[in-house]
């Protein structure tokens, strides 16, 4: 199966700049052996993934092939690069010449020599390809793709695509996410399945850029017509919609494929940080995937450009700098995905915590000197302003406050030990006293430079099991060291109050120890488990980047151009190079987050098919997880994106089915909350006579709601007293054994 490729070298010389790529693809006739080969070369644990029958078939094929060619597998472990730009860059240094004609002749000779050298290298490598692997060459100069190696004995030649002038390229929906659907200008169709994901993404992007270049596309169609080939398809490309001139298109193609090539070299050499966490380059990554010379099956050939070492070094430096910029963009975007994921977790945890029978009672309580949702600049609880501070610089005042915090710290430790011992708390932490530089920064950023408004120079944390334990702690603190308490901040735990930035909620108690205000942070275990000790870092990042201003992490991609999104996909593939999508397990959270972030890039980039494939796999993994399952809120976040993608793809029936699952999930949550509240107002409105009466008493609803709230709080308080008697009977003792004396 093929469509005519242009054969006229003279015609090609007149075309615009372009790129040659060569890579390995799977021969469907050898699917079993080839998939086993791919897994083994990539370093997959053979005991878990390779069946004995597959291994035996593979080893037999290897032995047979190696008898014919002892150097058979060297092509698959080559460290050669992926691309060659036909024409030298305008920025390349040129040798002095006496005339333009001489310079042109010199350039032509260099190109011819490089091309000849490349052909020889390519021929040597393609001779070493094992059966079941197909090496294709893509030439973006003339929109052609052609087979470079001899197919295997089992290959159905009649169905094999050997050459094609491409009119359209689209992602395939196979579960491996390595497939590309091709349509030739004569209407012929073919599917290629790459050996690695990054091959598929780089080639598809290269093809889309190629088809968006009208000058090249028109020329290739003209050559095909002149050769007598059938031309029935009009090229289609997302890049074709971009308002770019030919030079800009050439430059973008060169930049993109240069980055993809550079990224591939880093992966192959084991130079990435996460690869070096294992045994280093040429060793094993953290999951046991081979790196360095033994890594991957990304077959490629580099056509060397004879432009001198200085030009190549400059090009590598420019690539490294651009990669660093794109890598920073990817890391920032991925961090936003992580922060908003954790915020959703906090919101869901708090929703479930409100179902606790003692929560209405806690929700009705008023804190002491509680400023509300946000820290006020007019805080009523501040450090004591000693007379000597008036003659000190800010740095000296900060140093004095740090000294007083150090003096108060031992007494704070004793208070926390007593509370933890009485309540059986296992999570207790004493923070180091804040440093002077940190204090000065916080005062400037949050309190307009007022050092006295900082009340956590000396701080500690306690983690309580649930709201009942929190209520017991508040009562114990009141009875043990009540006169020292200056503030109890409960506002972030109130249902009608906003959380801290990033979704976190806790209780804070400020105590005056030896004339210095200290802080005890009380964390509730379900909240604490989301981020643990990294919760403050989460809060700080959410505050710094204002993540609460948007709900969808993919909104962070708004405003980025098509080239940047494409290059971020390269970084995404670099991040998951050790873990193909179809080998991902439910417990590998790092890679699950990477793939989720990549879904956003696919959706913004028009690669909805790959977004759908990735989402289906992520949903399956969430359903398989014993900690999450099919009815978890994280699973339904993925379902929402899945519905969006299905509708964009025109799969209305499937989208409706997903929407029905989402609706059932939301209905279950509403019912759960209603059952917990046991609302009297619902029963009132169900009675026609009461509804009729409400027409003549418009305030009755509000009065009943207030009455219902009082009843709910009363019932909750009663429940708390029952729990208090069962779990915290010592609170009724006249003599508290855990009383703390503070000097």
BELKA-V523215 format. One record per backbone hydrogen bond with DSSP energy under -1.0 kcal/mol. NH is the residue of the N-H (numbers start at 1). CO is the residue of the C=O. If there is no record, write none. Layout:
nh: {NH/NH}
co: {CO/CO}
This chain:
nh: {3/12/13/15/20/21/23/25/26/27/30/31/34/35/36/37/38/39/40/41/42/44/49/50/55/56/57/58/59/60/61/62/63/64/65/66/67/69/72/74/86/92/103/104/105/106/107/108/109/110/111/112/113/114/115/116/117/118/119/120/121/122/123/124/125/126/127/128/129/133/134/136/137/138/139/140/144/145/146/147/148/157/159/164/166/167/168/170/172/177/180/181/182/183/184/185/187/190/192/194/195/200/201/202/203/204/205/206/207/208/209/210/211/212/213/214/217/218/219/220/221/222/223/224/225/226/227/228/229/232/233/236/241/242/244/249/250/251/252/253/254/255/256/257/258/259/260/261/262/263/264/265/266/267/268/269/271/276/278/279/283/285/288/291/294/295/299/307/312/313/314/315/316/317/318/319/320/321/322/323/324/325/326/327/328/329/330/331/332/333/334/335/336/337/338/339/340/341/342/343/344/345/346/347/348/349/350/351/352/353/354/355/356/359/362/363/364/365/383/386/389/390/391/392/397/398/399/400/401/402/403/404/405/406/407/408/409/412/413/414/415/416/417/418/419/420/421/422/423/424/425/429/431/434/439/440/441/442/443/444/445/446/447/449/450/453/454/460/461/462/463/464/470/471/472/473/474/475/476/477/478/479/480/481/482/484/485/486/487/488/489/493/494/497/500/503/507/508/509/510/511/512/513/516/518/519/520/521/522/523/525/527/528/529/530/532/534/535/538/539/540/541/542/543/544/545/547/549/550/555/556/557/558/560/565/566/567/568/569/570/571/572/573/574/575/576/579/583/584/588/589/592/593/594/595/596/597/598/599/600/601/602/603/604/605/607/611/612/613/614/615/616/617/618/619/620/621/622/623/624/625/629/632/636/637/638/639/640/641/642/643/644/645/646/647/648/649/650/651/652/655/656/657/658/659/660/661/662/663/664/665/666/667/668/669/670/671/672/673/674/675/676/677/678/684/685/686/687/691/692/693/694/696/700/703/704/705/706/707/708/709/710/711/712/713/714/715/716/717/718/719/720/721/722/723/724/725/726/727/728/731/732/733/739}
co: {163/8/9/12/84/138/136/134/193/132/27/28/30/31/32/33/34/35/36/37/38/39/45/46/51/52/53/54/55/56/57/58/59/60/61/62/63/65/69/71/18/89/99/100/101/102/103/104/105/106/107/108/109/110/111/112/113/114/115/116/117/118/119/120/121/122/123/125/126/130/25/23/146/21/144/19/139/164/137/162/135/155/156/145/143/183/183/181/179/174/192/170/190/168/188/165/184/182/180/178/24/196/197/198/199/200/201/202/203/204/205/206/207/208/210/212/213/214/215/216/217/218/219/220/221/222/223/225/224/185/185/167/238/239/242/245/246/247/248/249/250/251/252/253/254/255/256/257/258/259/260/261/262/263/264/265/266/272/275/284/280/289/285/283/291/292/297/305/308/309/310/311/312/313/314/315/316/317/318/319/320/321/322/323/324/325/326/327/328/329/330/331/332/333/334/335/336/337/338/339/340/341/342/343/344/345/346/347/348/349/350/352/353/356/358/359/360/362/452/384/386/387/388/389/393/394/395/396/397/398/399/400/401/402/403/404/405/408/409/410/411/412/413/414/415/416/417/418/419/420/420/461/459/457/435/436/437/438/439/440/441/442/443/443/447/450/451/519/429/521/427/523/466/467/468/469/470/471/472/473/474/475/476/477/478/481/482/510/510/368/508/490/491/494/504/500/522/489/520/487/518/484/516/513/511/458/509/460/507/462/464/524/524/525/527/528/531/532/534/535/536/537/538/539/540/541/542/546/547/552/553/554/555/557/561/562/563/564/565/566/567/568/569/570/571/572/576/580/581/585/587/588/589/590/591/592/593/594/595/596/597/598/599/600/601/602/607/608/609/610/611/612/613/614/615/616/617/618/619/620/621/622/629/632/633/634/635/636/637/638/639/640/641/642/643/644/645/647/646/650/651/652/653/654/655/656/657/658/659/660/661/662/663/664/665/666/667/668/669/670/671/672/673/674/680/681/682/684/687/688/689/690/693/697/699/700/701/702/703/704/705/706/707/708/709/710/711/712/713/714/715/716/717/718/719/720/721/722/723/724/728/729/730/736}
